[in-house]
Amino acid sequence: MLPYFSPAFQRFVAPAQERAEIWRTLLGFTLVVGLFLLTSVLLGIATALIGEAIEPGLGERLLREIEGSRTIFATLSMLALIATFIPALWLILRYLHKRQLRTLLGPSGKVDWRLWKGAAAIILLLALIDAVTTFSTTEMTQQMPLVKWLIWLAPSLFLLFLQTTAEEMVFRGYLQQQLAARFRSRWVWWFLPSALFGMGHFNPALFGSNAIIVVAVTTLMGLILADVTARFGSLAPAMGLHFANNLIVMLFMNSPGQLSGMSFYLYEVDLQSEELKYAMLISLASMLTGYVIFMLIMRRRRL
């Protein structure tokens, strides 16, 4: 066992202890990313070939559509693609670490739905407050009829759940467990996966000089999710927080071009503007404030 961690975190990390060699973790993470990239290429080729078989030029149009990220097809395709992290993890855990995929969820091997729903409810409540402010200060455009949005809502929710679960399994599940089983320092098992999570959102082509702030915001979100995971000894609250956050952005309010195809409302914003930079800095400050409050509430739940 790991006496320098809380009992809850010890139980969460325990499945990784037997095969926590750093080479194994680095190889595992590299293989997970490699399999994801290979799947991306194969699915891209399949989309192009099937599209061309249906209609000349359709395959190329579909690939451009996915790249633009502004349609329902593009949004659902990207969510499904990210979800392929799950089978990749299953393979790596089974053959490299000799353990089951469900060990990433926590000691029970199941999603603690009480924690998941509680965490999601917090984000949805904060989003409701933010929505009232946004609708009163920003011009919103309804992107599609309500009936069309409702038709696509069920598959969108399903894929959104898989996408957020996949990301949590990689960063707060696999990496956090493996590194915590090998290193005592929280700067390794807490900061490193969060920094990688943040860098995964680095997109200067889309955000320009704001790209660094986007990385900072997502890194901070990763730190919060990692801390919540460690304190509860379960992946469920991080999964709930992540799902609710993406639910608001991808299905309700978004700016054009950021997987916005399923968003019911759109608002125009220049992603490279000073205005967005200040908005993200405010978001960063809000997240820090909320995290400090959380830490005060959870001060008795040691790590």
C-alpha positions as a Markdown table, in Angstrom:
| # | Residue | x | y | z |
|---|---|---|---|---|
| 1 | Met | 0.0 | 0.0 | 0.0 |
| 2 | Leu | 0.9 | 3.7 | -0.2 |
| 3 | Pro | 0.9 | 5.1 | 3.3 |
| 4 | Tyr | 1.5 | 8.7 | 2.2 |
| 5 | Phe | -1.9 | 8.7 | 0.4 |
| 6 | Ser | -5.4 | 8.8 | 2.0 |
| 7 | Pro | -7.2 | 5.5 | 2.2 |
| 8 | Ala | -9.6 | 6.5 | -0.6 |
| 9 | Phe | -6.7 | 7.4 | -3.0 |
| 10 | Gln | -4.8 | 4.3 | -1.9 |
| 11 | Arg | -7.7 | 2.1 | -3.0 |
| 12 | Phe | -8.0 | 4.0 | -6.3 |
| 13 | Val | -4.3 | 3.6 | -7.1 |
| 14 | Ala | -3.9 | 0.0 | -5.9 |
| 15 | Pro | -4.7 | -1.7 | -9.2 |
| 16 | Ala | -1.7 | 0.0 | -10.9 |
| 17 | Gln | 0.9 | -0.9 | -8.3 |
| 18 | Glu | 1.8 | -4.3 | -9.6 |
| 19 | Arg | 3.0 | -3.0 | -12.9 |
| 20 | Ala | 3.8 | 0.6 | -12.4 |
| 21 | Glu | 7.3 | 0.7 | -14.0 |
| 22 | Ile | 7.8 | 4.0 | -15.7 |
| 23 | Trp | 8.8 | 2.4 | -19.0 |
| 24 | Arg | 5.5 | 0.5 | -19.0 |
| 25 | Thr | 3.5 | 3.6 | -18.3 |
| 26 | Leu | 5.3 | 5.6 | -21.1 |
| 27 | Leu | 4.9 | 2.7 | -23.5 |
| 28 | Gly | 1.2 | 2.3 | -22.6 |
| 29 | Phe | 0.4 | 6.0 | -23.1 |
| 30 | Thr | 2.4 | 6.1 | -26.3 |
| 31 | Leu | 0.5 | 3.1 | -27.6 |
| 32 | Val | -2.9 | 4.5 | -26.6 |
| 33 | Val | -2.1 | 7.8 | -28.5 |
| 34 | Gly | -0.7 | 5.8 | -31.4 |
| 35 | Leu | -3.8 | 3.6 | -31.7 |
| 36 | Phe | -6.0 | 6.7 | -31.5 |
| 37 | Leu | -4.0 | 8.3 | -34.4 |
| 38 | Leu | -4.1 | 5.1 | -36.4 |
| 39 | Thr | -7.9 | 4.9 | -35.9 |
| 40 | Ser | -8.2 | 8.5 | -37.0 |
| 41 | Val | -6.4 | 7.8 | -40.2 |
| 42 | Leu | -8.4 | 4.6 | -40.9 |
| 43 | Leu | -11.7 | 6.2 | -40.2 |
| 44 | Gly | -10.8 | 9.1 | -42.4 |
| 45 | Ile | -9.9 | 6.8 | -45.3 |
| 46 | Ala | -13.1 | 4.8 | -44.7 |
| 47 | Thr | -15.2 | 8.0 | -44.8 |
| 48 | Ala | -13.6 | 9.1 | -48.0 |
| 49 | Leu | -14.0 | 5.7 | -49.7 |
| 50 | Ile | -17.6 | 5.2 | -48.6 |
| 51 | Gly | -18.5 | 8.8 | -49.6 |
| 52 | Glu | -16.9 | 8.5 | -53.0 |
| 53 | Ala | -18.8 | 5.2 | -53.5 |
| 54 | Ile | -22.1 | 6.9 | -52.8 |
| 55 | Glu | -21.4 | 10.0 | -54.9 |
| 56 | Pro | -18.3 | 11.4 | -56.6 |
| 57 | Gly | -16.8 | 14.2 | -54.5 |
| 58 | Leu | -18.9 | 13.3 | -51.4 |
| 59 | Gly | -15.9 | 11.7 | -49.6 |
| 60 | Glu | -13.8 | 14.9 | -49.9 |
| 61 | Arg | -16.7 | 17.1 | -48.8 |
| 62 | Leu | -17.3 | 14.9 | -45.7 |
| 63 | Leu | -13.7 | 15.2 | -44.7 |
| 64 | Arg | -13.7 | 18.9 | -45.1 |
| 65 | Glu | -17.0 | 19.0 | -43.1 |
| 66 | Ile | -15.3 | 17.1 | -40.2 |
| 67 | Glu | -12.3 | 19.5 | -40.3 |
| 68 | Gly | -14.6 | 22.5 | -40.2 |
| 69 | Ser | -16.4 | 21.1 | -37.1 |
| 70 | Arg | -19.6 | 23.1 | -37.8 |
| 71 | Thr | -22.1 | 20.4 | -38.6 |
| 72 | Ile | -24.0 | 17.7 | -36.8 |
| 73 | Phe | -22.1 | 15.0 | -38.7 |
| 74 | Ala | -18.7 | 16.6 | -37.9 |
| 75 | Thr | -19.5 | 16.9 | -34.2 |
| 76 | Leu | -20.8 | 13.4 | -33.8 |
| 77 | Ser | -17.9 | 12.0 | -35.8 |
| 78 | Met | -15.3 | 13.7 | -33.6 |
| 79 | Leu | -17.0 | 12.6 | -30.4 |
| 80 | Ala | -17.1 | 9.0 | -31.7 |
| 81 | Leu | -13.4 | 9.3 | -32.7 |
| 82 | Ile | -12.4 | 10.4 | -29.2 |
| 83 | Ala | -14.4 | 7.5 | -27.7 |
| 84 | Thr | -12.0 | 5.1 | -29.4 |
| 85 | Phe | -9.6 | 5.8 | -26.6 |
| 86 | Ile | -11.7 | 3.3 | -24.6 |
| 87 | Pro | -11.0 | 0.2 | -26.7 |
| 88 | Ala | -7.3 | 1.3 | -27.0 |
| 89 | Leu | -7.1 | 1.5 | -23.2 |
| 90 | Trp | -8.7 | -1.9 | -22.9 |
| 91 | Leu | -6.0 | -3.5 | -25.1 |
| 92 | Ile | -3.1 | -1.7 | -23.3 |
| 93 | Leu | -4.4 | -2.6 | -19.9 |
| 94 | Arg | -5.1 | -6.2 | -20.7 |
| 95 | Tyr | -1.9 | -7.1 | -22.5 |
| 96 | Leu | 0.6 | -4.6 | -21.0 |
| 97 | His | -0.6 | -4.2 | -17.4 |
| 98 | Lys | -2.6 | -7.4 | -17.0 |
| 99 | Arg | -5.6 | -5.7 | -15.5 |
| 100 | Gln | -9.1 | -4.8 | -16.5 |
| 101 | Leu | -10.5 | -1.6 | -18.0 |
| 102 | Arg | -13.0 | -1.2 | -15.1 |
| 103 | Thr | -10.1 | -0.7 | -12.6 |
| 104 | Leu | -9.7 | 2.8 | -14.0 |
| 105 | Leu | -13.1 | 3.7 | -12.5 |
| 106 | Gly | -12.3 | 3.0 | -8.9 |
| 107 | Pro | -12.2 | 0.2 | -6.3 |
| 108 | Ser | -15.8 | -1.0 | -7.1 |
| 109 | Gly | -15.0 | -1.2 | -10.9 |
| 110 | Lys | -18.3 | 0.6 | -11.5 |
| 111 | Val | -19.4 | 4.2 | -12.0 |
| 112 | Asp | -20.5 | 5.7 | -8.7 |
| 113 | Trp | -23.6 | 7.4 | -10.2 |
| 114 | Arg | -24.3 | 9.3 | -6.9 |
| 115 | Leu | -21.0 | 11.1 | -7.2 |
| 116 | Trp | -21.4 | 11.5 | -11.0 |
| 117 | Lys | -24.8 | 13.1 | -10.8 |
| 118 | Gly | -23.8 | 15.3 | -7.8 |
| 119 | Ala | -20.7 | 16.6 | -9.7 |
| 120 | Ala | -22.7 | 17.2 | -12.9 |
| 121 | Ala | -25.5 | 19.0 | -11.0 |
| 122 | Ile | -22.9 | 21.5 | -9.7 |
| 123 | Ile | -21.7 | 22.4 | -13.2 |
| 124 | Leu | -25.3 | 22.6 | -14.5 |
| 125 | Leu | -26.3 | 25.0 | -11.7 |
| 126 | Leu | -23.4 | 27.2 | -12.4 |
| 127 | Ala | -24.1 | 27.0 | -16.2 |
| 128 | Leu | -27.7 | 28.0 | -15.6 |
| 129 | Ile | -26.5 | 31.2 | -13.8 |
| 130 | Asp | -24.1 | 31.9 | -16.6 |
| 131 | Ala | -26.8 | 31.3 | -19.2 |
| 132 | Val | -29.0 | 34.0 | -17.7 |
| 133 | Thr | -26.2 | 36.5 | -17.9 |
| 134 | Thr | -25.2 | 35.4 | -21.4 |
| 135 | Phe | -28.7 | 35.6 | -22.9 |
| 136 | Ser | -29.1 | 39.1 | -21.4 |
| 137 | Thr | -25.8 | 40.5 | -22.7 |
| 138 | Thr | -25.1 | 38.5 | -25.9 |
| 139 | Glu | -27.0 | 38.1 | -29.1 |
| 140 | Met | -27.9 | 34.4 | -29.6 |
| 141 | Thr | -29.0 | 32.7 | -32.8 |
| 142 | Gln | -31.0 | 29.5 | -32.8 |
| 143 | Gln | -29.0 | 27.2 | -35.1 |
| 144 | Met | -31.8 | 24.6 | -35.9 |
| 145 | Pro | -35.4 | 23.9 | -35.3 |
| 146 | Leu | -36.2 | 22.4 | -31.9 |
| 147 | Val | -37.6 | 19.1 | -33.5 |
| 148 | Lys | -34.4 | 18.5 | -35.4 |
| 149 | Trp | -32.3 | 19.2 | -32.3 |
| 150 | Leu | -34.4 | 16.8 | -30.2 |
| 151 | Ile | -34.1 | 14.1 | -32.9 |
| 152 | Trp | -30.3 | 14.2 | -32.7 |
| 153 | Leu | -30.2 | 14.7 | -28.9 |
| 154 | Ala | -30.1 | 11.0 | -27.8 |
| 155 | Pro | -27.2 | 9.9 | -30.0 |
| 156 | Ser | -25.4 | 13.2 | -29.1 |
| 157 | Leu | -25.8 | 12.5 | -25.3 |
| 158 | Phe | -24.6 | 8.9 | -25.8 |
| 159 | Leu | -21.5 | 9.9 | -27.7 |
| 160 | Leu | -20.8 | 12.8 | -25.4 |
| 161 | Phe | -20.8 | 10.4 | -22.5 |
| 162 | Leu | -18.4 | 8.1 | -24.2 |
| 163 | Gln | -16.1 | 11.0 | -25.2 |
| 164 | Thr | -15.9 | 12.5 | -21.8 |
| 165 | Thr | -15.5 | 9.1 | -20.2 |
| 166 | Ala | -12.7 | 8.2 | -22.6 |
| 167 | Glu | -10.8 | 11.4 | -21.8 |
| 168 | Glu | -11.2 | 10.9 | -18.1 |
| 169 | Met | -10.1 | 7.2 | -18.3 |
| 170 | Val | -6.9 | 8.3 | -20.1 |
| 171 | Phe | -5.8 | 11.3 | -18.0 |
| 172 | Arg | -7.4 | 10.9 | -14.6 |
| 173 | Gly | -7.7 | 7.1 | -14.8 |
| 174 | Tyr | -4.7 | 5.6 | -16.5 |
| 175 | Leu | -2.0 | 8.3 | -16.2 |
| 176 | Gln | -3.0 | 9.4 | -12.7 |
| 177 | Gln | -3.1 | 5.8 | -11.3 |
| 178 | Gln | 0.1 | 4.7 | -13.0 |
| 179 | Leu | 2.1 | 7.7 | -12.0 |
| 180 | Ala | 0.7 | 7.8 | -8.4 |
| 181 | Ala | 1.7 | 4.2 | -8.0 |
| 182 | Arg | 5.2 | 5.0 | -9.0 |
| 183 | Phe | 5.8 | 8.6 | -7.6 |
| 184 | Arg | 4.9 | 10.2 | -4.3 |
| 185 | Ser | 5.1 | 13.8 | -5.6 |
| 186 | Arg | 1.8 | 15.2 | -6.6 |
| 187 | Trp | 3.6 | 17.3 | -9.2 |
| 188 | Val | 4.1 | 14.1 | -11.1 |
| 189 | Trp | 0.7 | 12.3 | -10.8 |
| 190 | Trp | -1.3 | 15.5 | -10.4 |
| 191 | Phe | 0.3 | 18.2 | -12.6 |
| 192 | Leu | 1.8 | 16.1 | -15.5 |
| 193 | Pro | -1.5 | 14.5 | -16.7 |
| 194 | Ser | -3.2 | 17.8 | -16.4 |
| 195 | Ala | -0.5 | 19.6 | -18.4 |
| 196 | Leu | -0.8 | 17.0 | -21.1 |
| 197 | Phe | -4.6 | 17.4 | -21.1 |
| 198 | Gly | -4.2 | 21.1 | -21.5 |
| 199 | Met | -1.6 | 20.8 | -24.3 |
| 200 | Gly | -4.1 | 18.6 | -26.1 |
| 201 | His | -6.3 | 21.7 | -26.6 |
| 202 | Phe | -3.4 | 23.8 | -28.0 |
| 203 | Asn | -4.7 | 25.2 | -31.3 |
| 204 | Pro | -3.0 | 28.4 | -32.5 |
| 205 | Ala | -4.6 | 28.1 | -35.9 |
| 206 | Leu | -8.0 | 28.5 | -34.3 |
| 207 | Phe | -7.2 | 30.7 | -31.2 |
| 208 | Gly | -4.2 | 32.7 | -32.3 |
| 209 | Ser | -2.4 | 34.3 | -29.4 |
| 210 | Asn | -5.3 | 33.1 | -27.1 |
| 211 | Ala | -4.1 | 29.5 | -27.6 |
| 212 | Ile | -1.9 | 29.7 | -24.5 |
| 213 | Ile | -4.7 | 30.9 | -22.4 |
| 214 | Val | -6.9 | 28.1 | -23.6 |
| 215 | Val | -4.1 | 25.7 | -22.6 |
| 216 | Ala | -4.0 | 27.4 | -19.2 |
| 217 | Val | -7.7 | 27.1 | -18.6 |
| 218 | Thr | -7.9 | 23.5 | -19.7 |
| 219 | Thr | -4.8 | 22.6 | -17.6 |
| 220 | Leu | -6.5 | 24.2 | -14.6 |
| 221 | Met | -9.6 | 22.2 | -15.3 |
| 222 | Gly | -7.4 | 19.1 | -15.5 |
| 223 | Leu | -5.9 | 19.9 | -12.1 |
| 224 | Ile | -9.3 | 20.3 | -10.5 |
| 225 | Leu | -10.6 | 17.0 | -12.1 |
| 226 | Ala | -7.4 | 15.2 | -10.9 |
| 227 | Asp | -7.7 | 16.6 | -7.4 |
| 228 | Val | -11.4 | 15.6 | -7.2 |
| 229 | Thr | -10.5 | 12.1 | -8.4 |
| 230 | Ala | -7.8 | 11.7 | -5.8 |
| 231 | Arg | -9.9 | 13.0 | -2.9 |
| 232 | Phe | -12.9 | 10.8 | -3.7 |
| 233 | Gly | -10.9 | 7.8 | -4.8 |
| 234 | Ser | -13.2 | 7.5 | -7.8 |
| 235 | Leu | -13.3 | 8.6 | -11.4 |
| 236 | Ala | -17.0 | 9.3 | -11.2 |
| 237 | Pro | -17.1 | 12.9 | -10.0 |
| 238 | Ala | -14.5 | 14.0 | -12.7 |
| 239 | Met | -16.6 | 12.2 | -15.3 |
| 240 | Gly | -19.7 | 14.0 | -14.2 |
| 241 | Leu | -18.0 | 17.4 | -14.1 |
| 242 | His | -16.5 | 16.9 | -17.6 |
| 243 | Phe | -19.8 | 15.6 | -19.1 |
| 244 | Ala | -21.8 | 18.5 | -17.8 |
| 245 | Asn | -19.2 | 21.1 | -19.0 |
| 246 | Asn | -19.1 | 19.6 | -22.5 |
| 247 | Leu | -22.9 | 19.2 | -22.5 |
| 248 | Ile | -23.4 | 23.0 | -22.1 |
| 249 | Val | -20.8 | 23.9 | -24.7 |
| 250 | Met | -21.6 | 21.3 | -27.4 |
| 251 | Leu | -25.3 | 21.0 | -27.1 |
| 252 | Phe | -26.6 | 24.4 | -25.9 |
| 253 | Met | -24.4 | 27.4 | -26.3 |
| 254 | Asn | -21.3 | 27.6 | -28.5 |
| 255 | Ser | -19.5 | 29.8 | -31.0 |
| 256 | Pro | -19.3 | 28.6 | -34.6 |
| 257 | Gly | -16.4 | 26.2 | -35.4 |
| 258 | Gln | -15.7 | 24.5 | -32.1 |
| 259 | Leu | -17.6 | 21.3 | -32.5 |
| 260 | Ser | -20.7 | 23.5 | -32.8 |
| 261 | Gly | -22.8 | 21.4 | -35.1 |
| 262 | Met | -25.2 | 20.2 | -32.3 |
| 263 | Ser | -25.3 | 23.5 | -30.3 |
| 264 | Phe | -28.9 | 24.7 | -30.1 |
| 265 | Tyr | -27.8 | 28.4 | -29.8 |
| 266 | Leu | -24.7 | 30.1 | -31.4 |
| 267 | Tyr | -23.1 | 33.4 | -30.6 |
| 268 | Glu | -20.6 | 35.2 | -32.7 |
| 269 | Val | -17.1 | 35.7 | -31.2 |
| 270 | Asp | -13.7 | 36.3 | -32.6 |
| 271 | Leu | -11.6 | 33.5 | -31.1 |
| 272 | Gln | -8.4 | 35.4 | -31.6 |
| 273 | Ser | -9.7 | 38.7 | -30.1 |
| 274 | Glu | -8.8 | 40.6 | -27.0 |
| 275 | Glu | -12.4 | 40.3 | -25.9 |
| 276 | Leu | -12.1 | 36.5 | -25.8 |
| 277 | Lys | -8.8 | 36.7 | -24.0 |
| 278 | Tyr | -10.4 | 38.8 | -21.2 |
| 279 | Ala | -13.4 | 36.4 | -21.1 |
| 280 | Met | -11.1 | 33.4 | -20.7 |
| 281 | Leu | -9.1 | 35.2 | -18.0 |
| 282 | Ile | -12.4 | 35.8 | -16.1 |
| 283 | Ser | -13.2 | 32.1 | -16.6 |
| 284 | Leu | -9.8 | 31.2 | -15.2 |
| 285 | Ala | -10.3 | 33.4 | -12.1 |
| 286 | Ser | -13.8 | 31.9 | -11.6 |
| 287 | Met | -12.5 | 28.4 | -11.8 |
| 288 | Leu | -9.7 | 29.2 | -9.3 |
| 289 | Thr | -12.3 | 30.8 | -6.9 |
| 290 | Gly | -14.6 | 27.7 | -7.2 |
| 291 | Tyr | -11.6 | 25.4 | -6.6 |
| 292 | Val | -10.5 | 27.3 | -3.5 |
| 293 | Ile | -14.1 | 27.0 | -2.1 |
| 294 | Phe | -14.0 | 23.3 | -2.9 |
| 295 | Met | -10.6 | 22.9 | -1.1 |
| 296 | Leu | -12.0 | 24.7 | 2.0 |
| 297 | Ile | -15.0 | 22.3 | 2.0 |
| 298 | Met | -12.8 | 19.3 | 1.5 |
| 299 | Arg | -10.0 | 20.3 | 3.8 |
| 300 | Arg | -10.6 | 17.4 | 6.1 |
| 301 | Arg | -10.3 | 14.8 | 3.2 |
| 302 | Arg | -6.5 | 14.6 | 3.1 |
| 303 | Leu | -4.4 | 13.3 | 0.2 |
